[in-house]
Amino acid sequence: METLEFIIYPDGRVKEKVTGIVGNSCAEVTAAIEAQLGQVLSQEETSEYFAQVLEQSNTATTQATFSEW
């Protein structure tokens, strides 16, 4: 489940936390929001940022041989 959490501090700073998005696609998801919020002062990547999406192939190869006795 993808989650965006925003904490707005009394001085106007906003802390954004993204969970549930694997890889650097979180930057694509949050780019428009960050552009509207203002200047980004710092970023801290989580372990999910460095994780890789695994794709599985469902292809099976079969081979049959028949002997002629």
N, C-alpha and C positions, 0 to 999 in steps of 0.2 A: 504494500500500500504506500503510495507516494504522499508525503506530508510536508507542507510548508508551514513553519512556525515563525511568527514575528513577535518580538518583544520591543515595545516602544518605551523608552526611558523618559523621565521628566525633562531632561535637557534636549530632547528631540532626536537623540540617536535611536537607530533601529537596528536590532540584531535579528538576523534571518538565519534559520536553521532548516536545512533540507534533509529529509530522510526518505529512504525507500527508492532512491534513484541511483542505479549503478553506473559508474563511469562519469565522464565529464559532461554528459548530457544535462546535468543539473544546471550548468551555466546557461544553456539554451532555454531552459524552463524559466529561469529567474531573470533573464536579461531585461525583459520589458518592465518588470516590476522594479528592478534596481534603477533603471533609467528614470522612472517616475519618482522614486524616493530621493534621489540625489547622489552625491559623491560617495563612492565606496572607499572606506578608509583601510580596511583590511579584510583578508579572506583566510580561512583555515579549512583545509581539505580534510575530510573524514576518511576512514578506511573504505567506505563505499565508493568514494571518488576514485580510489586506486584499484578497485576490484574490476574484473573483466567479465563481460557477459559471455556465457558459454552457450554456443549453439550446437545442438545435436542434430545429426543427420539420421534420417529414418530410412536410408537406402540399404537394402540387403542384396547381396550378390549370391546367387546360387549356381552351382555347377553340378551337372549330373553326367555320369559316365556309365556306359553299358558295355558289358563284355559279351562277346559272341562265343559261346562254348560250342 
